[in-house]
Amino acid sequence: MRFPWIPPQEPKFFELFDQTSEAIVQAADLLVDLAEHLDCPGRRVDELADLKRQGDRSIDALLEVLGRTLITPFEREDIQALARSLGDV
């Protein structure tokens, strides 16, 4: 039985966590590549900055979804803490 006054959970949380995590993994791979091949560091630094912006956008979107979602897949404070931790990485 579904209650019409209770909105469904927002599945977008996990998509946004995945996007942020993917940007972190790509940045880590790029750092390894930079350490192994010191040619063209400027290009790699630019790519790292792009990945940082991509991760920041995902976290901003996640916090926006959190702000407008009544029922979350897990505790609101835990989602905020995870988002902050991913942003710190």
Summary of the structure (lengths in Angstrom):
residues: 89
radius of gyration: 16.9
end to end distance: 41.8
largest distance: 61.4
contacts: 216
relative contact order: 0.19
helix: 74%
strand: 0%
